[in-house]
Amino acid sequence: MTTIHTIDAANAPALGDIRAAGEEAVIRVRRNATERKDFAKYWEAVGVALVRGAVVEVINREGN
């Protein structure tokens, strides 16, 4: 079963959940996520998940 995590300016899952994500996960990073004060930590965690096999989608349009 695929797990979908979404990171945006207002909401994000726990950093540990992102780091632990693997082949069964999709991580969606919305454009406004860069407004988060902790965005650098999330971006690093997304990189870990990518190496573990997660699909990473960077969404460049609002509303998607």
Secondary structure, 3 states (H helix, E strand, C coil): CCEEEEECCCCCCCHHHHHHCCCCEEEEEEHHHHHCCCHHHHHHHHHHHHHCCCEEEEECCCCC
